[in-house]
Amino acid sequence: MTLWANRMSSPPAEDMMAFTVSLPFDKRLAPSDIEASIAHVHGLGRGGILDKDEVDQLVEALHRTGDELAAGVFEFAPGDEDIHTAIERRVRELAGEVGAKLHTGRSRNDQVATALRLFTREHLALVAGLLIELQKTIHRRAGEAGQSYLPGYTHLQRAQPVLLAHQLLAHGWALSRDVDRIFSTLDRLNVSPLGAGALGGSSLPLVPDDVAAELAMGARFENSLDAVSDRDFVAEALFDVALLGVHLSRMGEEIVLYSTEEFGFVRLDDAWSTGSSMLPQKKNPDVAELARGKAGRFIGNLVGLLTTLKGLPLAYNRDLQEDKEPLFDSLDQVALALVAVEGLLASSVFDTDRMQQAADAPGLVAVDLAEWLVAQGVPFREAHGIVGGIVRESVERHVPMTELLEAHPAFGEEALSLLEPGSALRRRRTAGGAGPEAVAVQLGRFATRIAEDAERLAAWRP
């Protein structure tokens, strides 16, 4: 029997129930619903709505129900349209008459909103933890890279030599922004809707602040209409995952490229690669490709939810049932992706000789030659033109740049030294740049950032 059966003169149509039922997916909210329900019962006790014996009976029934669900022995009934209905039904079976008091002062509207916030809080914190582990691996691999360097690219064309550590840390800093965004989302979602009721609160002596405190939430709702209709926190979580997915996709794309024979910059571990069902020689970077491919899925989940939300009037509408599946999917998939990318990166072998050979092409120090002229007093635009002309002549006439530089009156032996392997790179000293001194500082700063975020996560967990 549904929670609203007495209002209707006939039972719900089977096809209607098949369309509206959410139990197959929202059963994942069970632990969060149990937690919120216990806090709600304690609140009813503090308000004098339930006596101590009633509180104890309901809390015991809720714990037993939670244990049954966790053990996989909970028996669902045909009338269980969602996990919240199923839990309340079982509590009534266990607690008897007092079980009918569980839903006092509460609507499924504020109940669901609270459970979903608790679920999102837990799983976003999990994602933050996995992100920090990936950053630790990036930091370790960057430290191991030492003075190895490779071409840096713009437009996928070789641009300047950069330290491999610098290239890896670029991804690390992007991930640090993802961690920061998740903490901001966690702060905003950590608000309790319990006490908002269906949309307008309750005439009963509820104390929403106390319930929020018991749930380790930073505050209770300010507006009951907003409390039951707000799904900003779901949209924010989906955005955080989508942008994180874009960053993982970029990492995946580089690994796909770097692991080709054409680049040959990285060799993937067999345990983190796949083969071909037809081509015996193949070793495929499937983890990197799926990290790239999942980004579309994450973006789709975000756009789908925003489209659902965009036209809804206040307060609750059943459309909001569509918030859970994209959220569950994105949180599940990004957790898998983070673990897999971390394993892929941790086990990969960089071919630093191949990287440095590619980065030592004379054309990659063109801007360093121009800056050398600037240091001699030549205006940059003029210096840019001089070096650009030398590069063009070298390409068109197939003459080594060293010969053209030697013959050019603006250059001398000191300028020619820039063409020595790694020489131009070692001259770069800009803070945050790709030179050895700057990268050494950056490694320390990144380690500090990881440690600070780990402390934030440890302190934040309720």
C-alpha positions in Angstrom: 0.0 0.0 0.0 1.3 3.5 -0.9 1.6 6.2 1.7 -1.2 8.1 0.0 -3.6 5.2 -0.7 -6.4 6.5 1.5 -6.8 9.6 -0.7 -7.7 7.6 -3.7 -10.8 5.6 -4.5 -8.9 3.0 -6.5 -5.4 1.5 -6.4 -2.7 2.9 -8.7 -2.5 1.5 -12.2 0.3 -0.9 -12.7 1.7 1.0 -15.7 1.6 4.2 -13.7 3.6 2.6 -10.9 6.0 1.1 -13.3 6.7 4.6 -14.7 7.0 6.4 -11.4 8.7 3.9 -9.2 12.2 4.9 -8.1 13.1 2.0 -5.8 15.4 0.2 -8.3 17.9 3.1 -8.1 17.1 5.1 -5.0 17.7 2.1 -2.7 21.3 3.4 -2.6 20.0 6.2 -0.3 19.1 3.7 2.4 22.0 4.4 4.8 21.5 8.2 4.4 17.7 7.8 4.9 18.3 5.8 8.1 20.7 8.4 9.4 18.4 11.2 8.7 15.4 9.4 10.1 17.2 8.7 13.4 18.0 12.4 13.7 14.4 13.2 12.9 13.1 10.8 15.7 15.6 12.4 18.2 14.2 15.8 17.2 10.6 14.6 17.8 11.8 13.5 21.2 13.4 16.8 22.0 10.2 18.6 21.0 8.1 16.4 23.3 6.2 14.9 20.4 7.5 11.4 21.3 8.3 10.1 24.7 11.6 8.4 25.5 10.2 4.8 25.0 8.8 5.7 21.7 12.1 7.3 20.6 14.0 4.2 21.7 11.6 1.8 19.9 11.8 3.8 16.6 15.6 4.2 16.7 16.0 0.5 17.4 13.7 -0.4 14.5 15.6 2.0 12.2 18.9 0.4 13.2 17.6 -3.1 12.6 16.1 -2.0 9.3 19.5 -0.6 8.3 21.3 -3.8 9.3 18.9 -5.8 7.2 19.5 -3.6 4.2 23.3 -3.7 4.7 23.2 -7.5 5.0 21.1 -7.9 1.9 18.3 -9.7 3.7 15.7 -6.9 3.6 12.6 -8.1 1.9 11.0 -5.5 -0.3 7.2 -5.5 -0.8 5.2 -4.8 -4.0 3.9 -1.4 -2.5 7.5 -0.1 -1.9 7.6 2.6 -4.5 10.9 4.0 -3.2 13.4 3.3 -0.5 11.8 5.8 1.9 8.5 4.0 1.7 10.2 0.6 2.2 12.0 1.7 5.3 9.0 3.3 6.9 6.9 0.1 6.2 9.6 -2.1 7.8 9.8 0.2 10.8 6.1 -0.1 11.3 6.3 -3.9 11.1 9.1 -3.9 13.7 7.9 -1.2 16.1 4.2 -1.8 15.8 1.8 1.0 16.5 4.6 3.5 17.4 6.0 2.9 13.9 3.2 5.0 12.5 4.7 8.0 14.3 8.0 7.9 12.4 6.8 10.3 9.7 5.3 12.9 12.1 6.3 16.4 11.1 8.0 15.2 8.0 7.2 14.9 4.3 9.0 12.8 1.7 9.9 16.1 0.2 12.2 17.2 3.0 13.1 13.6 3.8 14.4 12.9 0.3 16.2 16.2 0.0 18.0 15.5 3.3 19.0 11.9 2.4 20.3 13.0 -1.0 22.4 15.8 0.6 23.9 13.2 3.0 24.6 10.8 0.2 26.2 13.5 -2.0 28.3 14.8 0.9 29.7 11.3 1.6 30.5 10.5 -2.1 31.9 13.9 -3.0 34.3 13.6 0.0 35.3 10.1 -1.4 36.0 11.7 -4.8 38.1 14.4 -3.1 40.1 11.7 -1.4 40.8 9.9 -4.7 41.8 13.1 -6.3 44.3 13.7 -3.6 45.8 10.2 -4.1 46.1 10.9 -7.9 47.9 14.2 -7.1 50.3 12.4 -4.8 51.2 10.1 -7.7 51.6 13.0 -10.0 53.9 14.7 -7.5 55.9 11.5 -7.1 56.3 11.0 -10.8 57.3 14.6 -11.2 60.0 14.3 -8.6 61.3 11.1 -10.3 61.5 12.9 -13.6 64.4 15.0 -12.4 65.8 17.1 -15.2 64.2 15.2 -18.1 62.4 17.3 -20.6 60.2 17.1 -23.6 58.6 19.4 -26.2 55.8 21.6 -24.9 53.0 22.0 -27.4 50.6 24.7 -28.6 48.2 23.8 -31.4 49.7 20.3 -31.1 52.8 21.8 -32.7 56.2 21.7 -30.9 56.7 25.0 -29.1 59.3 25.1 -26.4 61.2 22.5 -24.3 59.7 22.0 -20.8 60.7 19.8 -17.9 58.7 16.6 -17.7 58.0 17.5 -14.1 56.5 20.8 -15.3 54.2 19.0 -17.7 53.0 16.6 -15.0 52.5 19.3 -12.5 50.3 21.3 -14.9 47.8 18.5 -14.6 48.3 18.4 -10.9 47.4 22.0 -10.4 44.2 21.6 -12.5 43.2 18.7 -10.2 43.9 20.9 -7.2 41.2 23.3 -8.5 38.9 20.4 -8.8 39.5 19.5 -5.1 38.9 23.1 -4.1 35.6 23.2 -6.1 34.5 20.0 -4.3 35.2 21.5 -0.9 33.1 24.6 -1.9 30.3 22.4 -3.0 30.4 20.4 0.2 30.2 23.6 2.3 27.1 24.8 0.4 25.3 21.5 0.4 25.8 20.9 4.1 22.4 22.4 5.0 19.6 20.3 6.5 16.1 20.5 4.9 14.5 18.5 7.7 11.6 20.5 9.2 10.6 22.1 5.9 7.9 19.5 5.5 6.1 19.3 2.2 6.8 23.0 1.5 5.7 25.2 4.4 7.1 23.8 7.6 5.0 22.4 10.5 2.8 23.5 13.3 4.5 20.9 15.6 7.3 22.0 17.9 10.2 20.8 15.7 13.7 22.1 16.2 15.4 22.0 12.8 18.6 23.5 14.2 19.1 20.6 16.5 18.5 18.0 13.8 21.0 19.8 11.5 23.6 19.7 14.3 23.0 15.9 14.9 23.6 15.3 11.2 26.8 17.4 11.3 25.3 19.9 8.9 26.4 23.4 9.2 23.0 24.9 9.3 19.3 24.3 8.8 17.3 25.7 5.8 16.3 29.4 5.7 13.3 29.0 3.5 11.1 25.9 3.5 10.0 26.3 -0.2 13.6 26.6 -1.2 14.7 23.7 1.0 12.5 21.1 -0.7 13.0 22.3 -4.2 16.7 23.1 -4.2 18.9 20.8 -6.3 21.6 23.3 -6.8 23.9 21.0 -4.9 23.3 18.2 -7.3 24.0 20.5 -10.3 27.1 21.7 -8.6 28.3 18.2 -7.9 27.7 17.2 -11.5 29.5 20.3 -12.7 32.5 19.5 -10.4 32.6 16.0 -11.8 32.1 17.2 -15.4 35.1 19.6 -15.2 37.2 17.0 -13.4 36.2 14.7 -16.2 37.5 17.2 -18.7 40.8 17.4 -16.9 41.1 13.6 -16.8 40.2 13.6 -20.5 43.0 15.9 -21.3 45.4 13.6 -19.4 44.0 10.7 -21.3 44.5 12.4 -24.6 48.1 13.1 -23.9 48.8 9.5 -22.8 47.1 8.2 -26.0 49.3 10.4 -28.1 52.5 9.9 -26.2 52.1 6.1 -26.2 51.9 5.9 -30.0 54.9 4.8 -32.0 54.9 8.2 -33.7 55.5 9.9 -30.4 57.0 7.1 -28.3 57.3 9.2 -25.2 55.6 6.7 -22.8 55.3 2.9 -22.5 52.2 1.6 -20.7 52.3 -1.2 -18.3 50.7 -4.5 -19.5 48.5 -4.6 -16.5 47.0 -1.2 -17.5 46.6 -1.9 -21.2 44.5 -4.1 -23.5 45.1 -6.1 -26.6 43.3 -6.6 -29.9 41.0 -9.5 -30.7 42.4 -9.5 -34.2 45.7 -7.7 -34.4 48.4 -9.6 -32.4 50.8 -6.7 -32.2 48.4 -4.3 -30.5 48.8 -2.8 -27.1 45.9 -0.3 -26.5 45.6 2.6 -24.0 42.0 1.8 -23.1 42.2 3.4 -19.7 43.3 6.7 -21.2 40.7 6.4 -23.9 37.9 5.7 -21.5 39.1 8.6 -19.2 38.7 10.7 -22.3 35.3 9.2 -23.3 33.7 9.4 -19.8 33.9 13.2 -20.0 31.0 13.2 -22.5 29.0 11.1 -20.1 29.6 13.5 -17.2 28.8 16.5 -19.3 25.6 14.8 -20.5 24.5 14.1 -17.0 25.0 17.8 -16.0 23.2 19.1 -19.0 20.3 16.6 -18.5 19.8 17.7 -14.9 20.0 21.4 -15.7 17.4 20.9 -18.5 15.1 19.2 -16.0 15.4 21.9 -13.5 15.1 24.9 -15.7 11.3 25.2 -15.9 10.2 23.9 -12.5 7.9 26.1 -10.4 8.2 26.1 -6.6 8.2 23.9 -4.7 8.6 20.2 -5.1 7.8 18.5 -8.5 8.1 14.8 -9.3 10.6 15.8 -12.0 13.1 16.0 -9.2 13.1 12.3 -9.1 15.4 12.6 -12.2 18.2 14.0 -10.1 19.4 10.8 -8.7 20.4 8.6 -11.6 22.8 11.1 -13.2 24.3 11.9 -9.8 24.8 8.3 -8.9 26.3 7.6 -12.4 28.7 10.5 -12.4 29.9 9.9 -8.8 30.4 6.2 -9.5 32.1 6.6 -12.8 34.5 9.4 -11.8 35.6 7.3 -8.8 36.5 4.4 -11.1 38.2 6.8 -13.5 40.4 8.3 -10.8 41.6 5.0 -9.5 42.3 3.7 -13.0 44.1 6.9 -14.2 46.2 6.8 -11.0 47.2 3.2 -11.7 48.0 4.0 -15.3 50.2 6.9 -14.4 51.9 5.2 -11.5 52.9 2.2 -13.7 53.8 4.0 -17.0 57.5 4.3 -18.1 58.6 7.5 -19.7 61.1 7.3 -22.6 63.1 10.4 -21.6 65.7 9.9 -24.3 63.0 10.0 -27.0 61.4 13.0 -25.3 64.6 14.9 -25.1 65.6 14.1 -28.7 62.3 15.6 -29.9 62.8 18.6 -27.6 66.3 19.3 -28.8 65.2 20.3 -32.3 66.8 23.8 -33.0 63.4 25.4 -33.8 62.2 24.9 -30.3 64.7 27.5 -28.9 63.5 30.2 -31.4 61.9 32.3 -28.7 65.0 31.9 -26.5 67.1 33.3 -29.3 64.7 36.2 -29.7 64.9 36.9 -25.9 68.7 36.7 -26.1 68.6 39.5 -28.7 66.2 41.5 -26.4 68.8 41.2 -23.6 71.3 42.8 -26.1 68.9 45.8 -26.5 67.0 44.7 -29.6 63.2 45.4 -29.5 61.3 42.2 -29.2 59.3 42.6 -32.4 62.5 43.2 -34.3 64.1 40.2 -32.6 61.1 38.1 -33.4 61.4 39.0 -37.1 65.1 38.2 -37.2 64.7 34.8 -35.7 61.6 34.1 -37.7 63.5 34.8 -40.9 66.3 32.5 -39.9 63.9 29.7 -39.1 62.1 30.2 -42.5 65.4 30.2 -44.4 66.5 27.0 -42.6 63.3 25.2 -43.5 63.2 26.4 -47.1 66.9 25.9 -47.9 67.4 22.9 -45.7 70.3 24.6 -44.0 71.0 23.9 -40.3 70.1 26.8 -38.1 73.6 26.7 -36.5 75.1 27.7 -39.9 72.7 30.5 -40.4 73.2 31.8 -36.8 77.0 31.7 -37.2 76.7 33.7 -40.4 74.3 36.3 -38.9 75.8 39.5 -37.5 73.4 39.7 -34.6 74.5 36.4 -33.1 77.7 35.1 -31.6 79.1 32.1 -29.7 76.9 32.8 -26.7 73.8 32.7 -28.7 74.9 29.5 -30.4 75.2 27.9 -26.9 71.4 28.1 -26.6 71.2 25.3 -29.2 73.1 22.9 -27.0 70.7 20.2 -25.5 68.8 21.7 -22.5 70.7 24.9 -22.5 67.8 27.2 -23.2 65.6 25.4 -20.7 68.1 25.9 -17.9 68.1 29.7 -18.6 64.4 30.1 -17.8 64.0 31.5 -14.3 60.4 32.9 -14.3 58.5 31.9 -11.2 56.0 29.2 -12.2 57.9 28.6 -15.4 59.4 25.5 -16.9 63.0 26.0 -15.8 64.7 23.8 -13.2 64.9 26.3 -10.4 61.2 27.3 -10.8 60.1 23.7 -11.1 62.0 22.8 -7.9 60.1 25.5 -6.1 56.8 24.4 -7.7 57.3 20.8 -6.5 57.6 22.0 -3.0 54.5 24.3 -3.3 52.5 21.4 -4.8 53.5 19.1 -2.0 52.3 21.7 0.5 49.0 22.1 -1.4 48.4 18.3 -1.3 49.1 18.2 2.4 46.8 21.2 3.1 44.0 19.6 1.1 44.4 16.3 2.9 44.1 18.1 6.2 41.0 20.0 4.9 39.4 16.7 4.0 40.3 15.1 7.3 38.9 18.1 9.2 35.8 18.4 7.0 34.6 14.8 7.3 31.6 14.8 9.7 
